[in-house]
Every structure is written in C-alpha cells, then in structure tokens.
Amino acid sequence: MSHDTLPRPVKTDGPSAPRSAARRPRRHWTRRANPLAGLGSLLWLVVVIVPIYAMVSASLTRQDEALGRNALQPPAHPTLDNYNTVLNSGFGHFLSNTAIVAAAVVGIVLVLCVPLAYVAVRNRNRWSGAAFRLFLLGVAIPAQAVVVPLYLMIAKLNLYDSLLAVVLPTAAFAMPVAVLVLTGTLRDISEDLYEAMALDGASPLRMLFQLTVPLAKGGIGTVVIYSALQAWNGFLFPLIFTQSDGPRVLTLGLFNYVSQFGVNIPALLASVVLSGIPIFAVYLVARRALVGGLMGVGGK
C-alpha cells in the first residue's frame, strides 16, 4: 500500500479542525409562558392588597367620615389623629407585654425542642420513636379542648393573671410543630459528619452545638418565626388566663378598643395597623428561612 492511499488523520484542534469535533451544538431551552399562573398570581395579589389598602385608608380617615365613605375611596382629609389616640391609650404597654411573651415563648421552644429533635434523630430505637410519635400527638389536640384543665392548673400554681400564664401554654402548643420541623431539618445532615466528629473524640453535646446547630439554621429560623407568630397572634390564652390590664397583650388590647372607642372605626383600624407592623417586619427579614425550613431543605 502506497503512502497516497493511507487515511489521513483528522485534526481535532487548530483552525482547520472540523466544527463537529471542535464544538457540539448546544441546546437552548426556553421557558414557556404560563398565562394562567400569571393571572392567578395577579388575582391573589389583588385579594391581599385590597384589604390592606382599605384598612390603612380607613385608619387615616376622620371619625365623622368613616361610615359614609366608600371603603376603596382615598380619605378626603387624611389625618394621623387616630394613631395619636391609639398611642395615648396604653398601646405601648400592650406592645411591650406582647414582645415579652413572644421572646419568652421563642426561648423556651428553642431550648427544649432543639435537643429533643437531636435525640429523636440520633437515637434510632423503638423507645425514641415511640416517644417522638407520642409527642407529636400534640399537633392533633386543639387548645380549646384542654383550656379548662389548663385553667385549673394555672390557678393551682398561682399563675393566674400573669404573663407566665400566657407564656407556658403558648410554648407548649408551639413545641409539637417545632419538633416536627427541626427533626426534618436535622435528618438532612449527613451521617458522615457525625462519624467524623466522633472519631475526633467529640461528645454528643459538642456535636449538638458545633455541628447540628450551625447546619440547622434554616429549621431554627422557621421555628423562631412560627413560635413568634403563635405568641404574637394568640388570643385564647390571654383571654382566659388574664383579667387585669397589667398583663394584657395586643390581641386583648385590640379587643378592648371595640368598647373603648365605640364606633370609632378609624382608631380601631389604626391599632390593627400598628400591631401588625413589628411581626410583619420580622417576617420580611426571615421569610426565606421560614419557607426553606418548611420545605425540609434547611439543613442543606
């Protein structure tokens, strides 16, 4: 065979290389428009925004104009007198009590639920599983069903008409959901990390604080927001377990404004706006942690 008949090698680099060998065609994926999803999102936005706008607009209206105006009509003579009325009627006292209750509930839930979820995930025996399932029965028990026994217990402990009478049952009913969220988050942590720390001689307590807690920030953030919302919006326990104005919280303060202001609707709505601002701000800051923890990806 002569040299003229030998096959020539194909160059795969350089300017003369074939395009098929030098590069492969890329697939360009385009997102398809979803008009139904866009329309549904727009409708949901309208459903959420319109009541908020009507509430804020009415809170800026004078009392003599509140009943005769359209709910969606802007106030003809905007005024901040309603907010001054609320702030001068003990709103700060109610706000501070609510903040104390929320902080105490969050602290109790974190101190108890983080170690409990850690033990439920790390100790995989039938007794631990049975205790975990028994603990989660609290999710199915409504607060209204046990309010009478709770009232008797609070009275026997001489805690009636105090902030502690609101903090303890609120934290107790927030713990089952908190344990459920934290358990799902801790299960996402790789077992190899625990084994590596165990080989280094780390104790279970050290693993909890140096490994579990840093990797479970998403789930912990979810528990903080959920517990704070439960305490901030709680109405049943403050209504049943408190009586005087000393331990009153915001929900009962708003309830009192109905009789205090009579038909002064703008002042009542102004108090609702003021009471919703703090917890709404906290939600805006930690909304990603809340959604991520509820989806079970907080530990990743």
VOPAGU-2260 file (C-alpha; in pm, 1 decimal, decimal comma):
REM VOPAGU-2260
SITE   aa  ch    i         X         Y         Z
SITE  MET   A    0       0,0       0,0       0,0
SITE  SER   A    1     140,4     336,5    -102,6
SITE  HIS   A    2     157,4     643,7     110,9
SITE  ASP   A    3    -100,7     814,1    -112,3
SITE  THR   A    4    -367,7     562,2     -18,9
SITE  LEU   A    5    -316,2     579,0     359,9
SITE  PRO   A    6    -600,7     752,6     553,8
SITE  ARG   A    7    -508,5    1092,6     675,9
SITE  PRO   A    8    -555,3    1163,8    1048,9
SITE  VAL   A    9    -826,7    1406,0    1133,7
SITE  LYS   A   10    -709,0    1707,6    1327,9
SITE  THR   A   11    -910,1    1786,1    1634,1
SITE  ASP   A   12    -752,1    2121,3    1710,5
SITE  GLY   A   13    -628,0    2416,5    1521,1
SITE  PRO   A   14    -805,7    2634,1    1270,3
SITE  SER   A   15    -865,3    2350,8    1022,4
SITE  ALA   A   16   -1038,7    2121,7    1273,3
SITE  PRO   A   17   -1394,9    2021,8    1179,6
SITE  ARG   A   18   -1668,3    2207,2    1360,3
SITE  SER   A   19   -1833,9    1882,2    1467,3
SITE  ALA   A   20   -1521,4    1779,2    1654,3
SITE  ALA   A   21   -1432,5    2121,0    1792,1
SITE  ARG   A   22   -1767,1    2202,7    1939,3
SITE  ARG   A   23   -2103,1    2041,2    1990,0
SITE  PRO   A   24   -2428,0    2216,7    1925,5
SITE  ARG   A   25   -2584,9    2349,2    2242,7
SITE  ARG   A   26   -2948,7    2313,5    2319,4
SITE  HIS   A   27   -3121,9    2631,5    2410,8
SITE  TRP   A   28   -3413,2    2580,4    2645,0
SITE  THR   A   29   -3675,5    2849,0    2661,1
SITE  ARG   A   30   -3931,6    2887,9    2933,0
SITE  ARG   A   31   -4283,8    2864,8    2818,0
SITE  ALA   A   32   -4517,8    3138,4    2926,8
SITE  ASN   A   33   -4789,1    3036,1    3170,4
SITE  PRO   A   34   -5067,4    3292,6    3144,3
SITE  LEU   A   35   -5294,6    3102,8    3384,8
SITE  ALA   A   36   -5031,0    3110,7    3659,6
SITE  GLY   A   37   -4971,3    3479,6    3597,9
SITE  LEU   A   38   -5343,3    3554,6    3611,9
SITE  GLY   A   39   -5381,7    3353,9    3932,9
SITE  SER   A   40   -5088,2    3537,0    4092,5
SITE  LEU   A   41   -5238,3    3870,9    3993,4
SITE  LEU   A   42   -5575,6    3779,9    4140,8
SITE  TRP   A   43   -5412,5    3662,6    4463,9
SITE  LEU   A   44   -5215,2    3986,4    4484,5
SITE  VAL   A   45   -5537,9    4184,6    4448,3
SITE  VAL   A   46   -5705,6    3975,0    4718,9
SITE  VAL   A   47   -5418,0    4050,6    4958,1
SITE  ILE   A   48   -5352,5    4414,1    4871,4
SITE  VAL   A   49   -5710,4    4546,5    4860,0
SITE  PRO   A   50   -5798,8    4471,8    5227,4
SITE  ILE   A   51   -5466,2    4616,5    5343,2
SITE  TYR   A   52   -5524,5    4930,2    5139,8
SITE  ALA   A   53   -5879,8    4966,5    5273,7
SITE  MET   A   54   -5757,5    4924,6    5632,5
SITE  VAL   A   55   -5476,0    5179,3    5602,0
SITE  SER   A   56   -5700,7    5422,5    5415,4
SITE  ALA   A   57   -5973,8    5399,0    5679,1
SITE  SER   A   58   -5720,1    5447,9    5959,7
SITE  LEU   A   59   -5629,9    5785,8    5807,7
SITE  THR   A   60   -5993,0    5898,3    5790,2
SITE  ARG   A   61   -6173,3    6116,1    6039,6
SITE  GLN   A   62   -6439,4    5953,0    6252,3
SITE  ASP   A   63   -6726,4    6154,5    6105,7
SITE  GLU   A   64   -6627,9    6045,1    5752,8
SITE  ALA   A   65   -6567,9    5676,2    5822,4
SITE  LEU   A   66   -6920,6    5538,2    5795,7
SITE  GLY   A   67   -7038,2    5733,0    5492,5
SITE  ARG   A   68   -6739,8    5677,4    5260,3
SITE  ASN   A   69   -6656,1    5403,8    5012,8
SITE  ALA   A   70   -6407,8    5153,7    5152,4
SITE  LEU   A   71   -6180,4    5190,2    4847,7
SITE  GLN   A   72   -6206,5    5567,7    4832,2
SITE  PRO   A   73   -5896,4    5758,9    4947,2
SITE  PRO   A   74   -5952,2    5977,5    5255,8
SITE  ALA   A   75   -6062,8    6328,4    5165,2
SITE  HIS   A   76   -5879,1    6481,5    5462,6
SITE  PRO   A   77   -5602,9    6241,2    5578,2
SITE  THR   A   78   -5519,1    6267,8    5945,3
SITE  LEU   A   79   -5294,1    6097,2    6199,5
SITE  ASP   A   80   -5521,2    6174,0    6493,8
SITE  ASN   A   81   -5635,8    5811,2    6509,9
SITE  TYR   A   82   -5279,0    5691,2    6559,1
SITE  ASN   A   83   -5223,5    5952,4    6829,3
SITE  THR   A   84   -5539,3    5832,3    7002,8
SITE  VAL   A   85   -5417,5    5472,9    6999,4
SITE  LEU   A   86   -5065,2    5556,2    7116,1
SITE  ASN   A   87   -5204,5    5758,4    7405,7
SITE  SER   A   88   -5440,3    5479,5    7518,1
SITE  GLY   A   89   -5193,4    5223,2    7652,9
SITE  PHE   A   90   -5081,3    5076,6    7322,2
SITE  GLY   A   91   -4715,4    5085,5    7425,6
SITE  HIS   A   92   -4791,3    4880,5    7736,6
SITE  PHE   A   93   -4974,8    4616,2    7532,9
SITE  LEU   A   94   -4692,1    4610,6    7279,4
SITE  SER   A   95   -4422,6    4557,3    7541,7
SITE  ASN   A   96   -4620,5    4273,9    7704,3
SITE  THR   A   97   -4662,9    4104,0    7367,7
SITE  ALA   A   98   -4292,4    4137,5    7290,8
SITE  ILE   A   99   -4205,1    3982,6    7628,5
SITE  VAL   A  100   -4442,6    3690,8    7569,1
SITE  ALA   A  101   -4309,6    3631,4    7216,4
SITE  ALA   A  102   -3944,8    3639,9    7326,8
SITE  ALA   A  103   -4012,6    3404,4    7619,2
SITE  VAL   A  104   -4204,9    3158,4    7402,3
SITE  VAL   A  105   -3930,3    3153,3    7138,8
SITE  GLY   A  106   -3663,6    3098,7    7404,1
SITE  ILE   A  107   -3849,0    2811,3    7570,9
SITE  VAL   A  108   -3923,3    2641,6    7238,8
SITE  LEU   A  109   -3562,1    2660,0    7119,5
SITE  VAL   A  110   -3409,2    2544,9    7448,0
SITE  LEU   A  111   -3637,1    2240,1    7467,7
SITE  CYS   A  112   -3705,9    2146,1    7106,1
SITE  VAL   A  113   -3354,8    2157,9    6957,6
SITE  PRO   A  114   -3212,3    1893,2    7196,6
SITE  LEU   A  115   -3534,8    1692,5    7172,7
SITE  ALA   A  116   -3517,9    1680,8    6792,3
SITE  TYR   A  117   -3146,1    1593,6    6812,0
SITE  VAL   A  118   -3217,1    1296,9    7037,6
SITE  ALA   A  119   -3506,8    1182,9    6815,8
SITE  VAL   A  120   -3281,5    1182,1    6509,1
SITE  ARG   A  121   -2964,7    1036,0    6662,0
SITE  ASN   A  122   -3119,0     768,1    6885,6
SITE  ARG   A  123   -3293,2     537,7    6641,3
SITE  ASN   A  124   -3454,5     287,0    6871,6
SITE  ARG   A  125   -3815,9     196,5    6925,9
SITE  TRP   A  126   -3841,9     385,4    7254,7
SITE  SER   A  127   -3716,3     706,3    7098,2
SITE  GLY   A  128   -3951,5     662,0    6802,9
SITE  ALA   A  129   -4248,2     591,4    7029,6
SITE  ALA   A  130   -4173,1     898,4    7241,1
SITE  PHE   A  131   -4140,9    1110,3    6928,7
SITE  ARG   A  132   -4475,8     992,9    6789,4
SITE  LEU   A  133   -4641,9    1042,2    7127,1
SITE  PHE   A  134   -4503,3    1393,1    7146,0
SITE  LEU   A  135   -4639,8    1475,1    6800,8
SITE  LEU   A  136   -4991,8    1392,1    6917,5
SITE  GLY   A  137   -4996,5    1747,9    7042,6
SITE  VAL   A  138   -5042,9    1863,0    6682,5
SITE  ALA   A  139   -5386,0    1698,6    6676,2
SITE  ILE   A  140   -5503,7    1839,6    7012,2
SITE  PRO   A  141   -5680,3    2176,1    6981,7
SITE  ALA   A  142   -5625,7    2432,7    7251,6
SITE  GLN   A  143   -5999,7    2475,0    7302,7
SITE  ALA   A  144   -6029,2    2111,6    7413,4
SITE  VAL   A  145   -5789,8    2148,4    7707,7
SITE  VAL   A  146   -5849,4    2508,2    7812,4
SITE  VAL   A  147   -6045,3    2406,9    8124,6
SITE  PRO   A  148   -5776,6    2169,7    8262,9
SITE  LEU   A  149   -5515,8    2433,7    8180,1
SITE  TYR   A  150   -5715,5    2692,3    8368,8
SITE  LEU   A  151   -5727,8    2468,3    8677,7
SITE  MET   A  152   -5353,8    2402,9    8656,3
SITE  ILE   A  153   -5274,0    2772,9    8619,6
SITE  ALA   A  154   -5495,4    2854,2    8917,9
SITE  LYS   A  155   -5335,8    2582,2    9133,5
SITE  LEU   A  156   -4988,2    2717,3    9051,6
SITE  ASN   A  157   -5096,1    3072,8    9143,8
SITE  LEU   A  158   -5003,1    3195,4    8795,6
SITE  TYR   A  159   -5341,5    3335,0    8701,3
SITE  ASP   A  160   -5345,1    3690,7    8567,1
SITE  SER   A  161   -4974,2    3694,9    8485,6
SITE  LEU   A  162   -4763,8    3688,1    8170,0
SITE  LEU   A  163   -4627,6    3348,1    8269,0
SITE  ALA   A  164   -4981,2    3207,9    8247,6
SITE  VAL   A  165   -4980,1    3306,1    7879,6
SITE  VAL   A  166   -4620,9    3205,7    7802,1
SITE  LEU   A  167   -4629,5    2845,8    7925,7
SITE  PRO   A  168   -4935,3    2711,2    7736,9
SITE  THR   A  169   -4841,2    2905,2    7423,4
SITE  ALA   A  170   -4495,1    2748,4    7423,0
SITE  ALA   A  171   -4640,9    2404,2    7491,9
SITE  PHE   A  172   -4870,3    2418,2    7190,1
SITE  ALA   A  173   -4592,2    2552,2    6966,2
SITE  MET   A  174   -4349,9    2272,5    7055,8
SITE  PRO   A  175   -4501,8    1981,7    6854,1
SITE  VAL   A  176   -4477,3    2166,8    6522,4
SITE  ALA   A  177   -4132,8    2295,8    6618,1
SITE  VAL   A  178   -4008,1    1942,0    6686,9
SITE  LEU   A  179   -4154,0    1822,4    6356,9
SITE  VAL   A  180   -3976,1    2095,5    6160,2
SITE  LEU   A  181   -3644,9    2053,5    6341,7
SITE  THR   A  182   -3649,4    1676,2    6303,1
SITE  GLY   A  183   -3693,3    1707,4    5927,5
SITE  THR   A  184   -3408,0    1956,5    5915,1
SITE  LEU   A  185   -3166,5    1750,5    6124,7
SITE  ARG   A  186   -3225,3    1442,2    5910,5
SITE  ASP   A  187   -3073,8    1630,0    5616,7
SITE  ILE   A  188   -2736,5    1646,9    5793,0
SITE  SER   A  189   -2502,3    1378,7    5661,1
SITE  GLU   A  190   -2417,5    1089,4    5890,0
SITE  ASP   A  191   -2054,9    1110,9    5777,5
SITE  LEU   A  192   -2017,1    1443,8    5956,5
SITE  TYR   A  193   -2127,3    1289,1    6283,5
SITE  GLU   A  194   -1889,3     995,4    6234,1
SITE  ALA   A  195   -1600,5    1230,7    6160,4
SITE  MET   A  196   -1660,9    1426,2    6480,8
SITE  ALA   A  197   -1699,9    1102,9    6676,7
SITE  LEU   A  198   -1357,7     986,9    6550,0
SITE  ASP   A  199   -1212,3    1313,7    6675,1
SITE  GLY   A  200   -1347,5    1234,8    7021,2
SITE  ALA   A  201   -1636,0    1481,6    7019,5
SITE  SER   A  202   -1908,1    1428,3    7276,8
SITE  PRO   A  203   -2279,8    1435,4    7183,8
SITE  LEU   A  204   -2312,1    1776,6    7345,5
SITE  ARG   A  205   -2027,4    1912,2    7136,3
SITE  MET   A  206   -2182,3    1764,3    6821,9
SITE  LEU   A  207   -2507,4    1937,6    6905,2
SITE  PHE   A  208   -2358,5    2286,3    6940,3
SITE  GLN   A  209   -2072,2    2271,4    6688,6
SITE  LEU   A  210   -2231,4    2064,9    6413,0
SITE  THR   A  211   -2607,8    2036,9    6443,2
SITE  VAL   A  212   -2699,8    2392,4    6539,0
SITE  PRO   A  213   -2486,3    2565,2    6268,6
SITE  LEU   A  214   -2619,7    2335,7    5994,5
SITE  ALA   A  215   -2980,6    2366,8    6110,9
SITE  LYS   A  216   -3008,5    2745,7    6089,7
SITE  GLY   A  217   -3290,5    2722,5    5834,9
SITE  GLY   A  218   -3504,4    2499,8    6054,9
SITE  ILE   A  219   -3424,9    2704,0    6364,7
SITE  GLY   A  220   -3523,6    3021,9    6181,3
SITE  THR   A  221   -3851,4    2858,6    6083,1
SITE  VAL   A  222   -3920,9    2761,9    6443,5
SITE  VAL   A  223   -3841,3    3113,4    6564,3
SITE  ILE   A  224   -4083,1    3275,3    6317,7
SITE  TYR   A  225   -4356,5    3019,0    6379,0
SITE  SER   A  226   -4332,1    3044,1    6757,9
SITE  ALA   A  227   -4321,8    3423,6    6747,7
SITE  LEU   A  228   -4632,4    3432,3    6527,3
SITE  GLN   A  229   -4815,6    3196,3    6761,2
SITE  ALA   A  230   -4734,1    3415,6    7059,7
SITE  TRP   A  231   -4799,4    3746,1    6881,0
SITE  ASN   A  232   -5140,0    3645,2    6744,7
SITE  GLY   A  233   -5255,9    3441,8    7044,5
SITE  PHE   A  234   -5598,1    3538,1    7176,2
SITE  LEU   A  235   -5749,5    3242,0    7363,7
SITE  PHE   A  236   -5488,0    3202,4    7636,9
SITE  PRO   A  237   -5461,0    3575,7    7718,7
SITE  LEU   A  238   -5840,7    3597,0    7727,0
SITE  ILE   A  239   -5883,3    3303,5    7965,6
SITE  PHE   A  240   -5574,7    3334,6    8185,1
SITE  THR   A  241   -5557,7    3712,6    8236,4
SITE  GLN   A  242   -5804,4    3960,4    8378,4
SITE  SER   A  243   -5643,9    4293,2    8471,0
SITE  ASP   A  244   -5479,2    4546,4    8243,0
SITE  GLY   A  245   -5129,4    4469,6    8376,8
SITE  PRO   A  246   -5060,4    4150,1    8175,9
SITE  ARG   A  247   -5279,1    4242,0    7877,9
SITE  VAL   A  248   -5130,0    4181,0    7532,0
SITE  LEU   A  249   -5204,7    4334,3    7193,4
SITE  THR   A  250   -5482,1    4097,5    7092,0
SITE  LEU   A  251   -5679,1    4177,1    7404,8
SITE  GLY   A  252   -5590,5    4543,3    7365,5
SITE  LEU   A  253   -5749,4    4542,7    7020,9
SITE  PHE   A  254   -6047,6    4360,7    7163,7
SITE  ASN   A  255   -6087,0    4631,3    7426,3
SITE  TYR   A  256   -6072,4    4906,8    7167,1
SITE  VAL   A  257   -6408,3    4793,4    7033,0
SITE  SER   A  258   -6582,2    4900,6    7351,8
SITE  GLN   A  259   -6339,1    5177,2    7437,6
SITE  PHE   A  260   -6383,8    5367,5    7112,8
SITE  GLY   A  261   -6740,7    5257,5    7047,1
SITE  VAL   A  262   -6797,3    5318,1    6675,0
SITE  ASN   A  263   -6459,4    5483,5    6625,6
SITE  ILE   A  264   -6364,1    5250,8    6340,5
SITE  PRO   A  265   -6059,2    5452,4    6222,9
SITE  ALA   A  266   -5896,1    5429,3    6566,6
SITE  LEU   A  267   -5958,3    5055,9    6580,6
SITE  LEU   A  268   -5803,0    5004,0    6236,6
SITE  ALA   A  269   -5510,3    5226,4    6330,6
SITE  SER   A  270   -5440,0    4997,3    6625,0
SITE  VAL   A  271   -5455,6    4695,4    6391,6
SITE  VAL   A  272   -5203,8    4856,8    6156,7
SITE  LEU   A  273   -4964,7    4940,0    6440,7
SITE  SER   A  274   -4989,0    4591,8    6590,2
SITE  GLY   A  275   -4910,9    4424,0    6258,5
SITE  ILE   A  276   -4602,1    4628,2    6168,5
SITE  PRO   A  277   -4347,1    4459,3    6405,1
SITE  ILE   A  278   -4429,4    4098,3    6321,6
SITE  PHE   A  279   -4460,0    4183,4    5950,6
SITE  ALA   A  280   -4109,7    4331,7    5958,8
SITE  VAL   A  281   -3974,1    4017,5    6124,2
SITE  TYR   A  282   -4142,6    3804,5    5860,3
SITE  LEU   A  283   -3989,2    4006,4    5575,3
SITE  VAL   A  284   -3643,4    3958,7    5720,5
SITE  ALA   A  285   -3672,9    3582,4    5780,2
SITE  ARG   A  286   -3920,5    3472,2    5513,5
SITE  ARG   A  287   -3659,8    3268,7    5321,9
SITE  ALA   A  288   -3564,9    3072,8    5631,9
SITE  LEU   A  289   -3933,6    3011,8    5703,9
SITE  VAL   A  290   -4010,2    2875,9    5356,7
SITE  GLY   A  291   -3685,8    2677,6    5335,8
SITE  GLY   A  292   -3736,1    2514,4    5673,3
SITE  LEU   A  293   -4095,9    2417,4    5597,9
SITE  MET   A  294   -3981,7    2257,3    5270,2
SITE  GLY   A  295   -3733,6    2043,1    5459,8
SITE  VAL   A  296   -3419,4    2184,9    5298,0
SITE  GLY   A  297   -3300,0    2399,0    5586,6
SITE  GLY   A  298   -3011,9    2169,1    5674,5
SITE  LYS   A  299   -2868,2    2153,3    5324,0
